[in-house]
Amino acid sequence: MGLNIISKERFALEVENIVHETGSTYIDAILIYCEDNNVEIERVGKLINKKIKYCLEREASDLNMLKEKVEQLEF
């Protein structure tokens, strides 16, 4: 599946499915998506919607990868 064809909505749905089916983190789900679809990780940044971005920031914050903690909201 080419990166030019997939929409933000479809990408988010694919990532959400990976998270729910495997129990992986969003960070890992994006890596799994890229590996399964032969997409370079550098190219998916423009496909990340607000919800996925928030989830990535929350995970990074929980892992102390950010300077400031991200406020946790429930979706």
Backbone atoms as SQL, in Angstrom:
CREATE TABLE atoms (id INTEGER PRIMARY KEY, chain TEXT, resi INTEGER, resn TEXT, atom TEXT, x REAL, y REAL, z REAL);
INSERT INTO atoms VALUES
  (1, 'A', 1, 'MET', 'N', 0.860, -1.179, 0.000),
  (2, 'A', 1, 'MET', 'CA', 0.000, 0.000, 0.000),
  (3, 'A', 1, 'MET', 'C', 0.897, 1.230, 0.000),
  (4, 'A', 2, 'GLY', 'N', 0.768, 2.077, -0.963),
  (5, 'A', 2, 'GLY', 'CA', 1.627, 3.243, -1.079),
  (6, 'A', 2, 'GLY', 'C', 1.230, 4.350, -0.123),
  (7, 'A', 3, 'LEU', 'N', 2.211, 5.089, 0.321),
  (8, 'A', 3, 'LEU', 'CA', 1.954, 6.186, 1.242),
  (9, 'A', 3, 'LEU', 'C', 1.148, 7.288, 0.564),
  (10, 'A', 4, 'ASN', 'N', 1.285, 7.460, -0.735),
  (11, 'A', 4, 'ASN', 'CA', 0.561, 8.499, -1.452),
  (12, 'A', 4, 'ASN', 'C', -0.937, 8.231, -1.491),
  (13, 'A', 5, 'ILE', 'N', -1.340, 6.986, -1.342),
  (14, 'A', 5, 'ILE', 'CA', -2.737, 6.606, -1.489),
  (15, 'A', 5, 'ILE', 'C', -3.495, 6.681, -0.165),
  (16, 'A', 6, 'ILE', 'N', -2.849, 6.398, 0.924),
  (17, 'A', 6, 'ILE', 'CA', -3.531, 6.292, 2.213),
  (18, 'A', 6, 'ILE', 'C', -3.836, 7.686, 2.782),
  (19, 'A', 7, 'SER', 'N', -5.001, 7.814, 3.386),
  (20, 'A', 7, 'SER', 'CA', -5.413, 9.075, 4.007),
  (21, 'A', 7, 'SER', 'C', -5.055, 9.067, 5.489),
  (22, 'A', 8, 'LYS', 'N', -5.124, 10.236, 6.114),
  (23, 'A', 8, 'LYS', 'CA', -4.898, 10.330, 7.554),
  (24, 'A', 8, 'LYS', 'C', -5.878, 9.451, 8.313),
  (25, 'A', 9, 'GLU', 'N', -7.124, 9.458, 7.866),
  (26, 'A', 9, 'GLU', 'CA', -8.162, 8.671, 8.542),
  (27, 'A', 9, 'GLU', 'C', -7.868, 7.182, 8.451),
  (28, 'A', 10, 'ARG', 'N', -7.478, 6.729, 7.275),
  (29, 'A', 10, 'ARG', 'CA', -7.177, 5.306, 7.071),
  (30, 'A', 10, 'ARG', 'C', -5.945, 4.902, 7.872),
  (31, 'A', 11, 'PHE', 'N', -4.925, 5.756, 7.881),
  (32, 'A', 11, 'PHE', 'CA', -3.715, 5.484, 8.652),
  (33, 'A', 11, 'PHE', 'C', -4.052, 5.359, 10.132),
  (34, 'A', 12, 'ALA', 'N', -4.848, 6.306, 10.649),
  (35, 'A', 12, 'ALA', 'CA', -5.244, 6.268, 12.058),
  (36, 'A', 12, 'ALA', 'C', -6.007, 4.989, 12.372),
  (37, 'A', 13, 'LEU', 'N', -6.894, 4.595, 11.479),
  (38, 'A', 13, 'LEU', 'CA', -7.660, 3.366, 11.680),
  (39, 'A', 13, 'LEU', 'C', -6.747, 2.148, 11.707),
  (40, 'A', 14, 'GLU', 'N', -5.790, 2.099, 10.798),
  (41, 'A', 14, 'GLU', 'CA', -4.837, 0.984, 10.753),
  (42, 'A', 14, 'GLU', 'C', -4.014, 0.922, 12.037),
  (43, 'A', 15, 'VAL', 'N', -3.529, 2.075, 12.491),
  (44, 'A', 15, 'VAL', 'CA', -2.729, 2.120, 13.721),
  (45, 'A', 15, 'VAL', 'C', -3.583, 1.710, 14.917),
  (46, 'A', 16, 'GLU', 'N', -4.798, 2.237, 15.014),
  (47, 'A', 16, 'GLU', 'CA', -5.708, 1.870, 16.112),
  (48, 'A', 16, 'GLU', 'C', -5.968, 0.359, 16.115),
  (49, 'A', 17, 'ASN', 'N', -6.183, -0.221, 14.948),
  (50, 'A', 17, 'ASN', 'CA', -6.407, -1.669, 14.857),
  (51, 'A', 17, 'ASN', 'C', -5.208, -2.449, 15.374),
  (52, 'A', 18, 'ILE', 'N', -4.013, -2.012, 15.011),
  (53, 'A', 18, 'ILE', 'CA', -2.805, -2.695, 15.490),
  (54, 'A', 18, 'ILE', 'C', -2.711, -2.600, 17.008),
  (55, 'A', 19, 'VAL', 'N', -2.981, -1.416, 17.553),
  (56, 'A', 19, 'VAL', 'CA', -2.925, -1.226, 19.006),
  (57, 'A', 19, 'VAL', 'C', -3.908, -2.159, 19.707),
  (58, 'A', 20, 'HIS', 'N', -5.134, -2.212, 19.203),
  (59, 'A', 20, 'HIS', 'CA', -6.162, -3.019, 19.869),
  (60, 'A', 20, 'HIS', 'C', -5.961, -4.513, 19.659),
  (61, 'A', 21, 'GLU', 'N', -5.483, -4.924, 18.499),
  (62, 'A', 21, 'GLU', 'CA', -5.287, -6.348, 18.227),
  (63, 'A', 21, 'GLU', 'C', -4.062, -6.916, 18.918),
  (64, 'A', 22, 'THR', 'N', -2.989, -6.121, 19.024),
  (65, 'A', 22, 'THR', 'CA', -1.736, -6.643, 19.572),
  (66, 'A', 22, 'THR', 'C', -1.464, -6.183, 20.998),
  (67, 'A', 23, 'GLY', 'N', -2.170, -5.135, 21.441),
  (68, 'A', 23, 'GLY', 'CA', -1.897, -4.588, 22.760),
  (69, 'A', 23, 'GLY', 'C', -0.612, -3.779, 22.810),
  (70, 'A', 24, 'SER', 'N', -0.084, -3.438, 21.650),
  (71, 'A', 24, 'SER', 'CA', 1.169, -2.674, 21.593),
  (72, 'A', 24, 'SER', 'C', 0.905, -1.194, 21.836),
  (73, 'A', 25, 'THR', 'N', 1.969, -0.457, 22.005),
  (74, 'A', 25, 'THR', 'CA', 1.872, 0.987, 22.160),
  (75, 'A', 25, 'THR', 'C', 1.632, 1.609, 20.786),
  (76, 'A', 26, 'TYR', 'N', 1.274, 2.884, 20.779),
  (77, 'A', 26, 'TYR', 'CA', 1.095, 3.590, 19.504),
  (78, 'A', 26, 'TYR', 'C', 2.426, 3.728, 18.778),
  (79, 'A', 27, 'ILE', 'N', 3.481, 3.937, 19.536),
  (80, 'A', 27, 'ILE', 'CA', 4.812, 4.029, 18.936),
  (81, 'A', 27, 'ILE', 'C', 5.127, 2.732, 18.197),
  (82, 'A', 28, 'ASP', 'N', 4.933, 1.600, 18.863),
  (83, 'A', 28, 'ASP', 'CA', 5.196, 0.306, 18.239),
  (84, 'A', 28, 'ASP', 'C', 4.238, 0.017, 17.097),
  (85, 'A', 29, 'ALA', 'N', 2.976, 0.423, 17.249),
  (86, 'A', 29, 'ALA', 'CA', 1.984, 0.184, 16.198),
  (87, 'A', 29, 'ALA', 'C', 2.373, 0.888, 14.904),
  (88, 'A', 30, 'ILE', 'N', 2.893, 2.099, 15.015),
  (89, 'A', 30, 'ILE', 'CA', 3.330, 2.821, 13.819),
  (90, 'A', 30, 'ILE', 'C', 4.524, 2.105, 13.191),
  (91, 'A', 31, 'LEU', 'N', 5.438, 1.636, 14.021),
  (92, 'A', 31, 'LEU', 'CA', 6.580, 0.887, 13.499),
  (93, 'A', 31, 'LEU', 'C', 6.137, -0.405, 12.819),
  (94, 'A', 32, 'ILE', 'N', 5.171, -1.100, 13.422),
  (95, 'A', 32, 'ILE', 'CA', 4.627, -2.326, 12.824),
  (96, 'A', 32, 'ILE', 'C', 3.974, -2.011, 11.485),
  (97, 'A', 33, 'TYR', 'N', 3.179, -0.941, 11.448),
  (98, 'A', 33, 'TYR', 'CA', 2.526, -0.535, 10.201),
  (99, 'A', 33, 'TYR', 'C', 3.572, -0.292, 9.117),
  (100, 'A', 34, 'CYS', 'N', 4.604, 0.457, 9.459),
  (101, 'A', 34, 'CYS', 'CA', 5.641, 0.778, 8.473),
  (102, 'A', 34, 'CYS', 'C', 6.344, -0.478, 7.976),
  (103, 'A', 35, 'GLU', 'N', 6.654, -1.370, 8.887),
  (104, 'A', 35, 'GLU', 'CA', 7.326, -2.609, 8.497),
  (105, 'A', 35, 'GLU', 'C', 6.432, -3.470, 7.610),
  (106, 'A', 36, 'ASP', 'N', 5.170, -3.621, 7.989),
  (107, 'A', 36, 'ASP', 'CA', 4.237, -4.451, 7.222),
  (108, 'A', 36, 'ASP', 'C', 3.935, -3.888, 5.840),
  (109, 'A', 37, 'ASN', 'N', 4.048, -2.563, 5.689),
  (110, 'A', 37, 'ASN', 'CA', 3.685, -1.910, 4.433),
  (111, 'A', 37, 'ASN', 'C', 4.881, -1.324, 3.686),
  (112, 'A', 38, 'ASN', 'N', 6.084, -1.693, 4.123),
  (113, 'A', 38, 'ASN', 'CA', 7.319, -1.226, 3.478),
  (114, 'A', 38, 'ASN', 'C', 7.343, 0.290, 3.312),
  (115, 'A', 39, 'VAL', 'N', 7.012, 0.996, 4.395),
  (116, 'A', 39, 'VAL', 'CA', 7.001, 2.456, 4.398),
  (117, 'A', 39, 'VAL', 'C', 8.101, 2.930, 5.342),
  (118, 'A', 40, 'GLU', 'N', 8.869, 3.907, 4.898),
  (119, 'A', 40, 'GLU', 'CA', 9.902, 4.481, 5.760),
  (120, 'A', 40, 'GLU', 'C', 9.231, 5.300, 6.861),
  (121, 'A', 41, 'ILE', 'N', 9.701, 5.122, 8.084),
  (122, 'A', 41, 'ILE', 'CA', 9.101, 5.785, 9.238),
  (123, 'A', 41, 'ILE', 'C', 9.100, 7.306, 9.075),
  (124, 'A', 42, 'GLU', 'N', 10.094, 7.839, 8.401),
  (125, 'A', 42, 'GLU', 'CA', 10.193, 9.283, 8.203),
  (126, 'A', 42, 'GLU', 'C', 9.042, 9.837, 7.369),
  (127, 'A', 43, 'ARG', 'N', 8.373, 8.993, 6.605),
  (128, 'A', 43, 'ARG', 'CA', 7.331, 9.454, 5.691),
  (129, 'A', 43, 'ARG', 'C', 5.939, 9.488, 6.305),
  (130, 'A', 44, 'VAL', 'N', 5.736, 8.926, 7.497),
  (131, 'A', 44, 'VAL', 'CA', 4.386, 8.853, 8.060),
  (132, 'A', 44, 'VAL', 'C', 4.014, 10.053, 8.927),
  (133, 'A', 45, 'GLY', 'N', 4.939, 10.944, 9.185),
  (134, 'A', 45, 'GLY', 'CA', 4.668, 12.095, 10.039),
  (135, 'A', 45, 'GLY', 'C', 3.467, 12.902, 9.588),
  (136, 'A', 46, 'LYS', 'N', 3.317, 13.072, 8.294),
  (137, 'A', 46, 'LYS', 'CA', 2.203, 13.872, 7.775),
  (138, 'A', 46, 'LYS', 'C', 0.868, 13.133, 7.848),
  (139, 'A', 47, 'LEU', 'N', 0.895, 11.848, 8.192),
  (140, 'A', 47, 'LEU', 'CA', -0.344, 11.070, 8.304),
  (141, 'A', 47, 'LEU', 'C', -0.876, 10.994, 9.734),
  (142, 'A', 48, 'ILE', 'N', -0.108, 11.482, 10.679),
  (143, 'A', 48, 'ILE', 'CA', -0.496, 11.375, 12.087),
  (144, 'A', 48, 'ILE', 'C', -1.518, 12.449, 12.421),
  (145, 'A', 49, 'ASN', 'N', -2.714, 12.008, 12.833),
  (146, 'A', 49, 'ASN', 'CA', -3.778, 12.957, 13.184),
  (147, 'A', 49, 'ASN', 'C', -3.635, 13.399, 14.649),
  (148, 'A', 50, 'LYS', 'N', -4.528, 14.263, 15.101),
  (149, 'A', 50, 'LYS', 'CA', -4.426, 14.833, 16.451),
  (150, 'A', 50, 'LYS', 'C', -4.518, 13.775, 17.542),
  (151, 'A', 51, 'LYS', 'N', -5.415, 12.802, 17.382),
  (152, 'A', 51, 'LYS', 'CA', -5.572, 11.773, 18.416),
  (153, 'A', 51, 'LYS', 'C', -4.320, 10.914, 18.523),
  (154, 'A', 52, 'ILE', 'N', -3.783, 10.482, 17.379),
  (155, 'A', 52, 'ILE', 'CA', -2.570, 9.662, 17.402),
  (156, 'A', 52, 'ILE', 'C', -1.408, 10.468, 17.967),
  (157, 'A', 53, 'LYS', 'N', -1.311, 11.732, 17.587),
  (158, 'A', 53, 'LYS', 'CA', -0.248, 12.594, 18.106),
  (159, 'A', 53, 'LYS', 'C', -0.349, 12.700, 19.625),
  (160, 'A', 54, 'TYR', 'N', -1.564, 12.901, 20.122),
  (161, 'A', 54, 'TYR', 'CA', -1.747, 12.990, 21.572),
  (162, 'A', 54, 'TYR', 'C', -1.313, 11.682, 22.246),
  (163, 'A', 55, 'CYS', 'N', -1.720, 10.552, 21.679),
  (164, 'A', 55, 'CYS', 'CA', -1.354, 9.258, 22.262),
  (165, 'A', 55, 'CYS', 'C', 0.158, 9.049, 22.248),
  (166, 'A', 56, 'LEU', 'N', 0.817, 9.458, 21.173),
  (167, 'A', 56, 'LEU', 'CA', 2.275, 9.363, 21.100),
  (168, 'A', 56, 'LEU', 'C', 2.933, 10.249, 22.149),
  (169, 'A', 57, 'GLU', 'N', 2.420, 11.465, 22.302),
  (170, 'A', 57, 'GLU', 'CA', 2.965, 12.372, 23.307),
  (171, 'A', 57, 'GLU', 'C', 2.769, 11.823, 24.714),
  (172, 'A', 58, 'ARG', 'N', 1.613, 11.238, 24.971),
  (173, 'A', 58, 'ARG', 'CA', 1.335, 10.653, 26.290),
  (174, 'A', 58, 'ARG', 'C', 2.297, 9.503, 26.578),
  (175, 'A', 59, 'GLU', 'N', 2.492, 8.632, 25.582),
  (176, 'A', 59, 'GLU', 'CA', 3.418, 7.512, 25.763),
  (177, 'A', 59, 'GLU', 'C', 4.840, 8.015, 25.999),
  (178, 'A', 60, 'ALA', 'N', 5.265, 8.986, 25.205),
  (179, 'A', 60, 'ALA', 'CA', 6.607, 9.541, 25.361),
  (180, 'A', 60, 'ALA', 'C', 6.760, 10.194, 26.731),
  (181, 'A', 61, 'SER', 'N', 5.718, 10.864, 27.195),
  (182, 'A', 61, 'SER', 'CA', 5.747, 11.488, 28.508),
  (183, 'A', 61, 'SER', 'C', 5.847, 10.429, 29.602),
  (184, 'A', 62, 'ASP', 'N', 5.077, 9.370, 29.468),
  (185, 'A', 62, 'ASP', 'CA', 5.116, 8.279, 30.456),
  (186, 'A', 62, 'ASP', 'C', 6.493, 7.624, 30.518),
  (187, 'A', 63, 'LEU', 'N', 7.200, 7.635, 29.386),
  (188, 'A', 63, 'LEU', 'CA', 8.540, 7.044, 29.314),
  (189, 'A', 63, 'LEU', 'C', 9.637, 8.068, 29.609),
  (190, 'A', 64, 'ASN', 'N', 9.226, 9.252, 30.082),
  (191, 'A', 64, 'ASN', 'CA', 10.155, 10.344, 30.397),
  (192, 'A', 64, 'ASN', 'C', 11.005, 10.744, 29.201),
  (193, 'A', 65, 'MET', 'N', 10.400, 10.753, 28.032),
  (194, 'A', 65, 'MET', 'CA', 11.099, 11.137, 26.811),
  (195, 'A', 65, 'MET', 'C', 10.839, 12.603, 26.443),
  (196, 'A', 66, 'LEU', 'N', 10.001, 13.282, 27.207),
  (197, 'A', 66, 'LEU', 'CA', 9.671, 14.680, 26.951),
  (198, 'A', 66, 'LEU', 'C', 10.123, 15.528, 28.129),
  (199, 'A', 67, 'LYS', 'N', 10.399, 16.788, 27.855),
  (200, 'A', 67, 'LYS', 'CA', 10.808, 17.699, 28.928),
  (201, 'A', 67, 'LYS', 'C', 9.670, 17.965, 29.893),
  (202, 'A', 68, 'GLU', 'N', 8.451, 18.079, 29.353),
  (203, 'A', 68, 'GLU', 'CA', 7.286, 18.368, 30.193),
  (204, 'A', 68, 'GLU', 'C', 6.290, 17.215, 30.096),
  (205, 'A', 69, 'LYS', 'N', 5.606, 16.970, 31.185),
  (206, 'A', 69, 'LYS', 'CA', 4.575, 15.943, 31.193),
  (207, 'A', 69, 'LYS', 'C', 3.373, 16.411, 30.375),
  (208, 'A', 70, 'VAL', 'N', 2.718, 15.482, 29.685),
  (209, 'A', 70, 'VAL', 'CA', 1.526, 15.774, 28.910),
  (210, 'A', 70, 'VAL', 'C', 0.323, 15.505, 29.800),
  (211, 'A', 71, 'GLU', 'N', -0.610, 16.446, 29.812),
  (212, 'A', 71, 'GLU', 'CA', -1.841, 16.273, 30.593),
  (213, 'A', 71, 'GLU', 'C', -2.631, 15.122, 29.997),
  (214, 'A', 72, 'GLN', 'N', -3.109, 14.231, 30.833),
  (215, 'A', 72, 'GLN', 'CA', -3.816, 13.053, 30.334),
  (216, 'A', 72, 'GLN', 'C', -5.305, 13.303, 30.214),
  (217, 'A', 73, 'LEU', 'N', -5.823, 13.153, 29.013),
  (218, 'A', 73, 'LEU', 'CA', -7.243, 13.249, 28.735),
  (219, 'A', 73, 'LEU', 'C', -7.727, 11.891, 28.278),
  (220, 'A', 74, 'GLU', 'N', -8.972, 11.583, 28.538),
  (221, 'A', 74, 'GLU', 'CA', -9.545, 10.322, 28.081),
  (222, 'A', 74, 'GLU', 'C', -10.308, 10.543, 26.789),
  (223, 'A', 75, 'PHE', 'N', -10.160, 9.616, 25.861),
  (224, 'A', 75, 'PHE', 'CA', -10.909, 9.648, 24.599),
  (225, 'A', 75, 'PHE', 'C', -12.055, 8.692, 24.679);
